[in-house]
Amino acid sequence: MAPPLVVVTSDAITHNDASWSGTPSTYVTAVAVSGCMPVQLPVIAQTLDPAPLLDVASGVLVTGSRSNVHPPLYGAEATEEAGPYDEARDRTTLPLIRETLRRGLPLLCICRGVQELNVALGGSLHAELHEVEGRNDHRSPPQPDLDARFALRHDVTVARGGCLAAILGDGPVFVNSVHRQGIDRIADGLTVEALAEDGTVEAVSVTGARAFALGVQWHPEHWVRTDPASKAIFEAFADACRAAQSARTKEAA
Ligand SMILES: N[C@@H](CCC(=O)NCCCC(=O)O)C(=O)O
């Protein structure tokens, strides 16, 4: 059987003075090394309806990005300081998340992706997490060495008996941290799956989802080949995508 198709989100970027749509290769590579075929959903000025792609896909990966979710989408003010923004991405990913869940397709959301998941379902974000009383600074110092920027840096506590515990076990997990924003008001349809020691929500699942539906604030894609927890998350997602593909094949028979 051909590998399951996994939709991977993109960002609106500028490259060689032109508008491009793209995503870091680490996300595409993590999907591929997990045995699935990544298919990038482009972000352009005209909002694309993902339905034709979701009709043949077996999963969706919503990637991280330096850009921030546009604050009016969760009732906050779009100040210049709270940017950069990527409204074209927001217009693409929020409906994509809701449609993926409606169809019961596997969904993995990473960093900006978990923030989009929370906003798509009605939650809100802290724009500057490090300025919130009692919270740590979850940013990674900007540096050209990606392995240093995405180095594993702090423990998160996995909620006992939850979806993430079924993948990683109940103990602490050592993760990286490359985010300035974080979940504030958690959407009604989400269950907390992991917390940082300062109370920051580090992972959620979609309550009662028909398939794998997990969001993590850290970046398992970066260490998918070498870090057991990172690999386990992508393997569990890929297994869910293979199951979705098999179910679609049986339905079509
Ligand atoms: N912009 C959001 C989400 C952060 C995120 O997805 N980080 C990915 C890596 C960004 C980089 O390459 O620096 C936030 O800041 O919370």
The ligand as an SDF file (V2000), in Angstrom:
LIG
                    3D

 16 15  0  0  0  0  0  0  0  0999 V2000
    5.0790   32.3220   16.9790 N   0  0  0  0  0  0  0  0  0  0  0  0
    4.5470   31.5300   18.0750 C   0  0  0  0  0  0  0  0  0  0  0  0
    4.7850   30.0470   17.8190 C   0  0  0  0  0  0  0  0  0  0  0  0
    6.2440   29.7160   17.9320 C   0  0  0  0  0  0  0  0  0  0  0  0
    6.6990   28.6220   16.9860 C   0  0  0  0  0  0  0  0  0  0  0  0
    5.9170   27.9490   16.3090 O   0  0  0  0  0  0  0  0  0  0  0  0
    8.0200   28.4830   16.9040 N   0  0  0  0  0  0  0  0  0  0  0  0
    8.5890   27.7070   15.8380 C   0  0  0  0  0  0  0  0  0  0  0  0
   10.0170   28.0620   15.5720 C   0  0  0  0  0  0  0  0  0  0  0  0
   10.1610   29.5350   15.3300 C   0  0  0  0  0  0  0  0  0  0  0  0
   11.5970   29.8870   14.9670 C   0  0  0  0  0  0  0  0  0  0  0  0
   12.1360   29.3020   13.9970 O   0  0  0  0  0  0  0  0  0  0  0  0
   12.1600   30.7370   15.6610 O   0  0  0  0  0  0  0  0  0  0  0  0
    5.1840   31.9210   19.3850 C   0  0  0  0  0  0  0  0  0  0  0  0
    6.1960   32.6650   19.3260 O   0  0  0  0  0  0  0  0  0  0  0  0
    4.7060   31.4690   20.4400 O   0  0  0  0  0  0  0  0  0  0  0  0
  1  2  1  0
  2  3  1  0
  2 14  1  0
  3  4  1  0
  4  5  1  0
  5  6  2  0
  5  7  1  0
  7  8  1  0
  8  9  1  0
  9 10  1  0
 10 11  1  0
 11 12  2  0
 11 13  1  0
 14 15  2  0
 14 16  1  0
M  END
$$$$
